[in-house]
Amino acid sequence: MSKLDEKVESYMAHFKEIGVKADEELVRKVAKGLGPSIYKDDASTVSGTDSKELATVKNNFLIKKLGLKDSADLDKAIDKVIDQYGKSRRNKYRVVVYYLLVKHFKKESVYK
């Protein structure tokens, strides 16, 4: 099993824990899109309480990667995903957060 396969397996377990039936192929594509950062402890997670971190998710992922326009809807979506993942989880896997945002905005086509 490759390192990527191990990571994807771990992400799929997180989706199961939060009650989300995830598309493993899309999860794999989101993970590949993040490159080697998924193997680094700090870069592989998102702190749901760090405003600087959430701004990075908004600017670098939602606006630059998914091509969305900056609006309050982006902040609301991030809050919704953080709630869905569980506010009590100190750090959340970036792949899981990004996947949930891709699904929320119906931007799967970015990964085709």
C-alpha positions in Angstrom: 0.0 0.0 0.0 1.4 3.4 -1.0 1.6 6.3 1.4 -1.1 8.1 -0.6 -3.3 5.0 -0.2 -2.7 5.0 3.6 -3.7 8.7 3.8 -6.8 8.2 1.7 -7.8 5.3 3.9 -7.4 7.5 6.9 -9.5 10.3 5.4 -12.2 7.8 4.5 -12.3 6.8 8.1 -12.8 10.4 9.2 -15.7 10.8 6.7 -17.3 7.7 8.2 -16.9 9.1 11.7 -18.7 12.3 10.8 -21.4 10.5 8.8 -20.4 11.6 5.3 -20.4 9.1 2.4 -17.4 10.4 0.5 -16.4 9.6 -3.1 -13.0 8.0 -2.7 -11.9 8.9 -6.1 -12.5 12.6 -5.5 -10.9 12.4 -2.0 -7.8 11.0 -3.8 -7.8 13.8 -6.3 -8.1 16.5 -3.6 -5.2 14.8 -1.7 -3.1 14.7 -4.8 -3.8 18.3 -5.5 -2.4 19.2 -2.1 0.9 17.5 -3.0 3.5 16.7 -0.3 1.8 18.9 2.2 -0.5 16.0 3.2 2.5 14.3 4.7 3.6 17.2 6.9 1.9 17.3 10.4 1.2 21.1 10.4 0.3 21.5 6.8 -2.0 18.5 6.6 -4.4 19.9 9.1 -6.6 23.0 9.4 -7.2 24.7 12.8 -10.9 25.6 12.9 -10.3 28.3 15.4 -7.3 30.1 13.8 -8.6 33.0 11.8 -5.4 33.3 9.8 -5.7 29.6 8.9 -9.3 30.0 7.8 -8.4 33.0 5.7 -5.8 30.8 4.0 -8.5 28.2 3.2 -10.7 31.0 1.8 -8.1 32.8 -0.3 -5.8 29.9 -1.5 -8.4 27.2 -1.9 -11.9 28.7 -2.4 -10.9 31.8 -4.4 -7.7 30.7 -6.2 -8.2 27.0 -6.7 -12.0 26.7 -7.0 -12.4 30.2 -8.7 -15.1 31.5 -6.4 -15.7 35.2 -5.8 -15.0 36.6 -2.4 -18.2 36.9 -0.4 -19.7 36.2 3.0 -21.0 32.9 1.5 -17.4 31.6 1.5 -17.0 32.3 5.3 -20.4 30.8 6.0 -19.5 27.6 4.0 -16.2 27.3 5.9 -18.1 27.7 9.2 -20.6 25.0 8.1 -17.8 22.6 7.2 -16.0 23.2 10.5 -19.2 22.5 12.4 -19.9 19.4 10.3 -16.4 18.1 10.9 -16.8 18.8 14.6 -15.6 21.9 16.4 -14.3 19.8 19.3 -11.6 18.3 16.9 -8.7 20.6 17.5 -7.2 20.0 14.0 -9.0 18.7 11.0 -7.5 17.0 8.0 -7.1 19.6 5.2 -8.2 17.0 2.6 -11.4 16.4 4.4 -12.2 20.1 4.9 -11.4 20.8 1.2 -13.5 17.9 0.0 -16.5 19.1 2.0 -16.0 22.6 0.5 -15.8 21.1 -3.0 -19.0 19.3 -2.5 -20.7 22.3 -0.9 -20.0 24.5 -3.8 -20.5 21.7 -6.4 -17.0 22.3 -7.8 -16.1 18.6 -8.5 -15.4 19.6 -12.1 -12.2 21.3 -10.9 -10.8 17.8 -10.2 -11.9 16.1 -13.4 
